[in-house]
Amino acid sequence: MAARPELQDQIRQLPHRPGVYKYFGEEDSIIYVGKAIDLRKRVSSYFTKQDHNKKTQQLVKNIRRIEFTIVDSESDAFLLENNLIKQHQPKYNILLKDGKTYPYLLLTNERFPRLIPTRNKIPGHGRYYGPYANVTGMNLLLELIRALYPLRTCTYNLSPQNIEAGKFKVCLEYHLGNCKGPCEGHQEEEAYNQYIQQIRQILNGDLRLPKQYFRDRMTQAAQDQQYELAHQFKLKLDKLDDFQSKSTIVNASLSNIDVFSIVSNEKSAFISYLKVMNGSIVLTQSVEVQKKLDEPDEEILAPLIMQMRQEFESESKEILTNLPVPNLPLPGVSITQPQIGDKRKLIELGLKNVLYLRKEKESMNDRSKDLNEVRIMETIRKDLRLTELPKHIECFDNSNFQGDNPVAAMVCFRNARPSKKDYRHYHIKTVIGPNDFDSMYEVVTRRYRRLVDEGASLPQLVIVDGGKGQLSMAVKALKDLNLWGQMAVIGIAKRLEEIYVPNDPLPLYIDKKSESLRLFQRMRDEVHRFGITFHRSRRDAGTLKTELTDVKGLGPVTADKLLTKFKSVKKIKELTEPELTAEVGKAKARILLTYFRQQEEPQQS
């Protein structure tokens, strides 16, 4: 697709340097942002390549202006492209969602710190852990920590001066055993901070220190014959073991790894992210992104790796993927595609997640379609006052050209979807000349006589393309077959809003926005297309055969043989005498060449 003259001038000015280009559409809005190692080559390719898909062709049609920014390297281009896409959300780019709403656990920097869930990160308030893709998982972790450690939940300023002055009183949490009352000085800051140290380990995904702490306390209490206290420590140790057992343990030697897997279909890509810390998968997230220009999986995955690492604040120095990705601006980070071992198992686990997500989404789309189709059929039933749901609908149309080659067509919709295996063409056999009424009678009779003879199910609704005349002939055909009353019949006049029903001289008007009318229009367009295509092919074949079979000494078998191989008379005329002789023999070749010369003589005079 050639660029407009004004765009050609802009393209010629592009440098052979790495950078980012921006395409502007109507109203001077950014419709696409891309990166390139060579700006001129990359942008030119949009207008010189001939094999672009339809979405890219549509993008190119809408380009009105081009801007570019030169950068020092491919990595800089990648980062700038990523930021511009987030900022402008262009129509033809994959849109990366912002993760600001993900929840965190905040360990405050107060004296006697608190652990609280939040969605707002405010610098200086403490250490934020997360973000957590799953709120339920975060709450389970918070409940575990509160069950193990008696942390305060109040918002008091527990400064030494305030505690010594007795400004605060213990609350119900103290009496329930959920807090040890630091507000009244019942708990030393050093002992409280031991809990905080262990909580930090748990939040970092490392349970070794907390487990060792409770194990030592349990052993010591048992040695001191404090069996009730030992039992309490054992219960807490069991909680940690239970929590760890519910986490996916991969291999204790694998630590701080990001795992990305991607699969896609025609419309969407599905990406899985697994975050591994200290041998456990501490975070999982699967997302779907809509394709905009049929991008390959590698191009989709690369920016999402950057985005998800940023959202989930990953500092892992190793990334595993199921396919190679372009160079990412991540210094010191290795990106590999493992083929065997525990790392490969992580990739396969990620693939299981995204394959499940894809299947679930496709199933949801199918269910949505099913619900949509039931709604459409229910609307038709109500609009036409039918006694049953029209799950099977057939629509008829006649086609002829100046009375020649009369044909008819029938299309079948089942559950409001085209059932193309049930489409039928008909040669009109009993009608001479252009008579739509008698033609409609013939094809309706032939169709339903056959269904009855075969014991096949009948449609709930029959639609004929035409007004009262065509409708009356369809009704007559059904009556003659003793099928009248077993299916509803309507006629659609030239104006689609007019629906005719038997025994009613006035048309039925359906709301133009009604799904019933939309489906009728779709069926009418489909049967018209199907019939016209058949009619043209028959008419064209008839024209070609007539011209050749009019040649004296050339039979229909020879004519069919030539037309089948060369497709048109024009191509046959272009054959040399030796070529024709090779096809039909010397005698017939001479007959044809003589005929073609005679046809040309009047044009030369």
C-alpha positions in Angstrom: 0.0 0.0 0.0 1.6 3.2 -1.2 2.0 6.1 1.3 0.3 9.4 0.7 2.5 12.0 -0.9 2.7 14.0 2.4 3.7 10.8 4.2 6.3 9.9 1.6 8.1 13.2 2.4 8.0 12.4 6.1 9.4 8.9 5.5 12.3 10.2 3.4 13.3 12.4 6.3 13.5 9.5 8.8 17.1 8.6 9.9 18.7 5.2 9.8 18.9 5.3 13.6 17.2 3.4 16.5 14.2 5.2 17.9 10.4 5.3 18.5 7.8 6.3 15.9 4.3 7.6 16.5 1.5 7.3 13.9 -1.3 10.0 14.1 -4.8 9.5 12.8 -7.9 11.6 12.5 -8.1 14.6 14.9 -4.4 14.3 15.3 -4.6 11.6 17.9 -1.9 8.9 18.4 -3.1 5.6 17.0 0.1 3.5 17.2 3.5 3.6 18.8 6.4 1.4 17.7 10.1 1.0 18.2 12.8 0.3 15.6 16.5 -0.4 15.2 16.3 1.5 11.9 13.5 4.0 11.8 13.4 4.6 8.1 13.4 0.9 7.2 10.8 0.0 9.8 8.4 2.7 8.9 8.8 2.2 5.1 8.0 -1.5 5.5 4.4 -0.5 6.5 3.9 1.0 3.0 5.9 -1.3 0.8 5.1 -4.8 2.0 2.2 -6.4 0.2 1.4 -9.2 2.7 0.1 -7.2 5.6 -2.9 -8.6 7.4 -6.3 -6.8 7.4 -5.7 -5.1 10.7 -2.4 -3.7 9.7 -3.8 -2.5 6.4 -6.5 -0.7 8.3 -3.9 0.9 10.5 -1.9 2.1 7.4 -5.1 3.6 5.9 -5.7 5.7 9.0 -2.2 7.2 9.2 -2.2 10.9 8.6 1.1 12.0 10.2 4.3 10.5 11.6 6.5 11.6 14.4 9.7 10.0 15.6 12.2 10.2 18.5 15.9 9.1 18.1 17.4 7.2 21.0 20.9 5.8 21.7 20.0 2.1 21.7 17.4 -0.6 21.1 17.0 -0.9 24.9 16.2 2.9 25.2 13.7 2.5 22.4 12.0 -0.3 24.2 11.6 1.7 27.4 10.3 4.8 25.6 7.8 2.8 23.6 6.6 1.1 26.8 6.1 4.5 28.5 4.3 6.1 25.5 1.9 3.2 25.2 0.9 3.5 28.8 0.6 7.3 28.5 -1.4 7.5 25.3 -3.2 4.1 25.1 -3.1 4.0 21.3 -5.9 2.3 19.4 -3.7 -0.2 17.6 -1.3 -1.1 20.4 -1.7 -3.8 23.0 -2.9 -1.9 26.0 -1.0 -2.7 29.2 -3.2 -2.3 32.3 -1.9 -0.3 35.2 -1.5 -2.3 38.4 -2.1 0.5 40.9 -5.1 -1.3 42.4 -3.2 -4.4 43.5 -3.1 -4.7 47.3 0.0 -4.7 49.5 0.8 -5.6 53.1 2.4 -2.6 54.8 4.7 -3.2 57.8 4.8 0.2 59.3 7.9 2.0 60.5 6.4 2.9 63.9 7.6 1.8 67.3 5.8 -1.6 67.7 5.1 -1.8 64.0 1.7 -2.9 62.6 0.9 -5.1 59.6 -2.0 -3.7 57.6 -3.4 -4.3 54.1 -3.5 -1.3 51.7 -3.8 -0.4 48.1 -2.1 3.0 48.4 1.7 3.1 48.5 2.9 6.2 50.5 6.6 6.6 50.7 8.0 6.8 54.2 5.2 4.9 55.9 7.1 1.6 56.1 8.0 -1.5 54.1 5.4 -2.6 51.5 5.2 -6.3 50.5 3.5 -7.4 47.3 1.7 -6.4 45.3 -0.6 -9.5 45.6 -2.4 -10.6 42.5 -4.9 -12.5 44.6 -6.6 -10.7 47.5 -7.8 -14.0 49.0 -4.2 -15.3 49.1 -3.0 -12.0 50.8 -5.7 -12.3 53.4 -4.8 -15.9 54.2 -1.2 -14.8 54.7 -2.3 -12.0 57.0 -4.5 -14.3 59.0 -1.6 -16.8 59.4 0.8 -14.0 60.7 -1.8 -12.7 63.1 -2.5 -16.2 64.4 1.3 -16.8 65.0 2.2 -13.4 66.4 0.4 -11.2 68.8 0.7 -7.9 66.9 -1.1 -4.7 67.9 -3.9 -3.3 65.7 -4.4 0.0 67.4 -3.1 3.3 65.9 -1.7 4.8 69.2 1.6 6.6 69.2 3.4 4.2 71.5 6.4 6.4 72.4 8.2 5.6 75.6 6.9 8.9 77.1 3.2 8.1 76.3 3.5 4.6 77.7 5.2 5.8 80.9 2.5 8.5 81.3 -0.2 5.8 81.1 -2.1 7.5 78.3 -3.5 4.3 76.9 -5.5 1.3 78.2 -5.5 -2.2 76.9 -8.4 -3.1 74.6 -10.4 -6.3 73.9 -7.6 -7.7 71.7 -5.4 -7.9 74.8 -8.0 -9.8 76.8 -8.6 -12.2 73.8 -4.8 -13.0 73.7 -4.3 -11.4 70.3 -2.1 -8.6 71.7 0.3 -8.5 74.6 -0.5 -5.0 75.6 2.6 -2.9 74.7 0.4 0.2 75.1 0.6 -0.3 78.9 4.2 -1.6 78.8 3.2 -5.3 79.2 5.5 -6.3 76.3 9.1 -5.2 75.8 10.1 -3.7 72.4 12.9 -6.2 71.9 10.6 -9.2 72.2 8.1 -7.5 69.9 10.8 -6.8 67.3 11.8 -10.5 67.3 8.3 -11.2 66.0 8.7 -8.5 63.4 12.0 -10.1 62.2 10.3 -13.4 61.7 7.3 -11.8 60.0 9.7 -10.1 57.5 11.1 -13.6 56.7 7.6 -15.0 56.1 6.6 -12.0 53.9 9.8 -12.7 51.9 8.7 -16.3 51.3 11.3 -17.8 53.7 9.8 -19.9 56.5 13.0 -21.3 57.8 13.6 -18.8 60.6 10.0 -18.8 62.0 9.8 -22.6 61.9 13.2 -22.9 63.8 12.0 -20.3 66.3 8.8 -22.2 67.2 10.6 -25.5 67.1 13.2 -24.3 69.6 10.5 -22.8 71.9 8.5 -26.0 71.8 11.5 -28.1 72.7 12.5 -25.8 75.6 9.0 -25.7 77.0 8.8 -29.5 76.9 12.1 -29.7 78.7 10.8 -27.3 81.3 7.7 -29.5 81.6 5.5 -26.6 80.4 3.5 -29.0 78.3 0.6 -26.6 77.6 3.0 -23.9 76.4 4.8 -26.5 74.3 1.5 -27.5 72.8 0.8 -23.9 71.8 4.1 -23.7 70.0 3.5 -27.0 68.3 0.1 -25.7 67.0 1.9 -22.6 65.5 4.6 -24.8 64.0 1.8 -26.9 62.4 0.2 -23.8 61.0 3.5 -22.9 59.3 3.8 -26.5 57.9 0.2 -26.4 56.7 0.8 -23.0 54.9 4.0 -24.3 53.3 2.3 -27.4 52.1 -0.3 -25.3 50.3 2.4 -23.4 48.6 3.8 -25.0 45.4 7.3 -26.2 46.3 9.5 -26.5 43.3 13.1 -27.0 44.4 14.8 -25.4 47.4 17.8 -24.6 45.3 15.7 -22.5 42.9 15.4 -18.9 44.2 14.3 -15.6 42.9 13.1 -16.6 39.4 10.4 -15.0 37.2 8.6 -17.5 34.9 6.6 -16.3 31.9 4.6 -18.5 29.6 2.4 -17.4 26.6 -0.1 -19.0 24.3 -2.6 -17.3 22.0 -5.5 -17.7 19.6 -6.7 -15.4 16.8 -8.0 -12.7 19.0 -6.1 -12.8 22.3 -2.9 -13.7 24.0 -2.7 -15.4 27.4 0.3 -14.9 29.7 1.2 -16.6 32.9 3.6 -15.1 35.5 5.0 -17.2 38.3 7.3 -15.6 41.0 9.6 -18.1 42.7 11.3 -17.3 46.0 13.3 -19.7 48.2 12.0 -22.7 46.3 8.3 -21.8 46.5 6.0 -20.1 44.1 4.9 -17.1 46.1 2.8 -15.3 43.4 0.9 -16.4 40.3 -0.9 -14.2 37.8 -2.5 -15.0 34.5 -3.8 -12.3 32.2 -5.4 -12.0 28.8 -4.6 -9.2 26.3 -6.4 -8.4 23.1 -4.4 -8.6 19.9 -4.6 -5.4 17.8 -2.4 -6.2 14.7 -2.0 -10.0 14.9 1.3 -9.5 16.7 3.5 -12.6 17.1 3.7 -14.0 20.7 7.3 -12.8 21.1 6.3 -9.1 20.5 3.4 -9.4 22.9 5.4 -11.1 25.7 8.4 -8.7 25.7 6.6 -5.6 27.0 4.5 -7.6 29.3 7.6 -9.0 31.0 8.7 -5.5 31.7 5.2 -4.4 32.8 4.6 -7.3 35.2 8.0 -7.2 36.7 7.4 -3.5 37.4 3.9 -4.1 38.8 5.0 -6.9 41.1 8.3 -5.2 42.0 10.4 -8.1 41.0 14.2 -7.9 41.2 14.9 -11.5 40.1 18.1 -11.9 38.1 16.7 -14.9 36.1 13.7 -15.0 33.8 12.4 -18.2 32.2 10.2 -18.1 29.1 8.6 -20.7 26.8 9.9 -18.9 23.7 12.7 -16.5 22.8 12.0 -12.8 23.3 13.7 -9.7 21.9 16.5 -8.2 23.9 15.1 -6.5 26.9 16.7 -3.5 28.8 17.4 -5.6 31.9 21.1 -5.4 32.6 22.4 -8.3 34.6 19.2 -10.4 34.1 19.4 -13.7 32.1 16.5 -14.8 30.0 16.4 -18.5 29.0 14.1 -21.2 27.6 14.8 -24.3 29.6 14.1 -27.7 27.9 14.7 -30.1 30.8 14.8 -30.3 34.5 13.0 -28.4 37.3 13.1 -25.1 35.4 11.3 -26.7 32.4 8.7 -28.0 34.9 8.1 -24.4 35.9 7.5 -23.4 32.3 5.1 -26.3 31.9 3.2 -25.3 35.0 2.9 -21.8 33.6 1.6 -23.3 30.3 -1.0 -25.3 32.1 -2.2 -22.1 33.7 -2.6 -20.2 30.5 -4.0 -23.1 28.5 -6.7 -23.4 31.2 -7.3 -19.7 31.1 -7.6 -19.8 27.3 -10.0 -22.7 27.5 -12.1 -21.0 30.2 -12.3 -17.8 28.1 -13.3 -19.6 25.0 -15.8 -21.6 26.9 -17.2 -18.4 28.4 -17.4 -16.9 24.9 -19.3 -20.0 23.7 -21.7 -19.8 26.6 -22.2 -16.1 25.9 -23.0 -16.9 22.3 -25.4 -19.6 23.3 -27.2 -17.2 25.7 -27.2 -14.5 23.0 -28.7 -17.0 20.5 -31.4 -18.1 22.9 -32.3 -14.5 23.5 -32.6 -13.8 19.8 -34.8 -16.9 19.3 -37.0 -15.9 22.2 -37.3 -12.4 20.7 -38.4 -13.9 17.4 -40.9 -16.1 19.2 -42.5 -13.1 20.9 -42.4 -10.8 17.9 -44.1 -13.4 15.6 -46.3 -14.9 18.4 -44.9 -18.4 17.7 -45.9 -21.3 19.8 -42.4 -22.7 20.1 -38.8 -21.5 20.0 -37.6 -21.2 16.3 -34.4 -23.3 16.6 -34.6 -24.2 13.0 -35.3 -21.5 10.4 -35.1 -21.7 6.6 -35.2 -18.9 4.1 -35.9 -19.1 0.3 -35.1 -16.8 -2.6 -35.5 -16.9 -6.4 -32.9 -15.6 -8.9 -33.0 -15.1 -12.7 -31.6 -12.7 -15.2 -34.0 -11.5 -17.9 -35.8 -14.8 -17.6 -32.7 -16.9 -18.3 -31.3 -19.6 -16.1 -33.9 -19.4 -13.3 -32.6 -20.8 -10.0 -33.6 -20.7 -6.3 -31.7 -21.0 -3.1 -32.4 -21.9 0.5 -30.3 -21.1 3.6 -30.8 -22.8 6.9 -30.1 -21.3 10.4 -30.0 -23.5 13.5 -29.9 -21.9 16.9 -29.6 -18.5 15.2 -26.4 -19.6 13.4 -25.8 -20.5 9.8 -25.9 -24.2 9.1 -24.1 -24.2 5.8 -24.2 -28.0 5.3 -27.9 -27.6 5.0 -27.9 -24.9 2.3 -29.5 -25.9 -1.0 -29.5 -24.7 -4.6 -32.4 -25.5 -6.9 -32.7 -25.5 -10.7 -36.2 -24.5 -11.6 -37.7 -27.4 -13.6 -41.4 -26.8 -14.0 -41.6 -23.1 -14.6 -40.9 -21.4 -18.0 -39.8 -17.8 -17.9 -39.5 -15.3 -15.0 -42.3 -16.4 -12.7 -41.3 -15.8 -9.0 -44.6 -17.1 -7.7 -44.6 -20.4 -9.4 -40.9 -20.8 -8.8 -41.4 -20.3 -5.0 -44.2 -22.9 -5.1 -41.9 -25.4 -6.8 -38.9 -25.1 -4.5 -40.9 -25.1 -1.3 -42.7 -28.2 -2.5 -39.5 -29.9 -3.4 -37.8 -29.0 -0.2 -40.4 -30.2 2.2 -41.6 -33.2 0.2 -38.0 -34.4 0.5 -37.7 -33.8 4.2 -40.9 -35.7 4.7 -39.8 -38.6 2.5 -36.4 -38.7 4.5 -38.2 -38.5 7.8 -36.1 -35.4 8.7 -37.2 -32.7 11.1 -39.1 -29.7 9.8 -38.2 -26.1 10.6 -40.2 -24.1 13.1 -40.2 -21.0 10.8 -40.0 -20.6 7.0 -39.1 -17.2 5.5 -39.7 -16.3 1.8 -38.1 -13.3 0.2 -41.0 -11.4 -1.2 -44.4 -10.0 -0.3 -47.9 -11.4 -0.4 -47.6 -13.2 -3.7 -44.6 -15.3 -2.8 -46.0 -15.9 0.7 -49.3 -17.2 -0.7 -47.5 -19.7 -3.0 -45.4 -21.0 -0.1 -48.6 -21.5 2.0 -50.2 -23.3 -1.0 -47.2 -25.6 -1.3 -47.4 -26.5 2.4 -51.2 -27.1 2.2 -50.8 -29.3 -0.8 -48.2 -31.3 1.2 -50.6 -31.5 4.2 -47.9 -29.7 6.2 -49.9 -26.5 6.8 -49.9 -25.7 10.5 -46.8 -27.6 11.3 -44.5 -24.6 10.7 -44.9 -20.9 10.7 -44.4 -19.0 7.4 -43.7 -15.3 6.8 -42.7 -13.2 3.8 -40.3 -10.3 3.9 -41.2 -7.4 1.5 -38.5 -5.4 -0.3 -38.5 -3.0 2.7 -37.2 -5.1 5.6 -39.5 -3.5 8.1 -42.6 -5.1 6.4 -43.3 -8.6 7.5 -46.2 -10.4 6.0 -48.0 -13.3 7.7 -50.7 -15.6 6.2 -54.3 -14.5 6.2 -53.5 -10.9 7.2 -53.6 -8.2 4.5 -51.7 -5.7 6.6 -47.9 -6.2 7.2 -46.4 -6.6 10.6 -44.0 -3.9 11.6 -41.1 -4.9 13.9 -38.9 -2.4 15.6 -35.9 -1.7 13.3 -33.6 -2.2 16.2 -35.1 -5.6 17.1 -32.8 -8.6 17.0 -35.6 -10.5 15.2 -35.4 -8.1 12.2 -31.6 -8.2 12.3 -31.6 -11.9 12.0 -34.2 -11.8 9.2 -32.1 -9.3 7.3 -29.0 -11.4 7.8 -30.8 -14.5 6.4 -32.2 -12.6 3.5 -28.7 -11.2 2.6 -27.2 -14.7 3.0 -29.8 -16.4 0.8 -29.5 -13.7 -1.8 -25.7 -14.0 -1.9 -25.9 -17.8 -2.1 -28.5 -17.7 -4.9 -26.8 -15.0 -7.0 -23.4 -16.9 -6.8 -25.1 -20.0 -8.1 -27.0 -18.2 -10.8 -23.9 -16.4 -12.0 -21.8 -19.6 -12.2 -24.6 -21.3 -14.1 -25.1 -18.4 -16.5 -21.4 -18.0 -17.1 -20.9 -21.8 -17.8 -23.9 -21.7 -20.1 -22.4 -18.8 -22.1 -19.0 -20.4 -22.5 -20.4 -23.7 -23.6 -22.8 -22.2 -26.1 -20.0 -20.4 -27.9 -17.9 -23.6 -28.3 -20.7 -26.0 -28.9 -21.9 -23.8 -31.8 -18.7 -24.7 -33.6 -19.7 -27.3 -36.3 -17.6 -30.4 -35.9 -16.9 -29.8 -32.2 -18.9 -31.9 -29.7 -19.9 -31.0 -26.1 -17.3 -33.5 -24.7 -14.5 -31.7 -26.4 -15.9 -28.3 -25.4 -16.2 -29.4 -21.7 -12.6 -30.8 -21.8 -11.2 -27.5 -23.0 -13.2 -25.3 -20.7 -12.4 -27.4 -17.7 -8.7 -27.1 -18.4 -8.4 -23.5 -19.6 -11.4 -22.0 -17.8 -12.3 -19.5 -20.6 -12.7 -19.2 -24.3 -10.3 -16.3 -24.3 -7.5 -18.5 -23.1 -8.4 -21.2 -25.6 -8.2 -18.6 -28.4 -4.6 -17.7 -27.3 -3.4 -21.3 -27.9 -1.1 -22.0 -30.8 -2.0 -24.6 -33.4 0.5 -27.2 -32.0 -0.9 -26.6 -28.5 -4.5 -27.1 -29.6 -3.4 -30.2 -31.6 -1.9 -31.6 -28.5 -5.2 -31.2 -26.7 -7.9 -32.2 -29.2 -6.1 -33.6 -32.3 -5.1 -32.1 -35.6 -8.6 -32.1 -37.2 -10.5 -30.4 -34.3 -7.7 -27.9 -33.8 -8.0 -26.8 -37.4 -11.8 -26.5 -37.0 -11.4 -24.3 -34.0 -8.7 -22.1 -35.5 -10.9 -21.6 -38.6 -13.9 -20.7 -36.4 -11.9 -18.2 -34.3 -10.6 -16.5 -37.5 -14.1 -16.1 -38.9 -15.2 -14.6 -35.6 -12.4 -11.9 -35.9 -13.0 -11.0 -39.6 -16.1 -8.7 -39.1 -14.2 -6.8 -36.4 -11.4 -6.0 -38.9 -13.7 -4.7 -41.7 
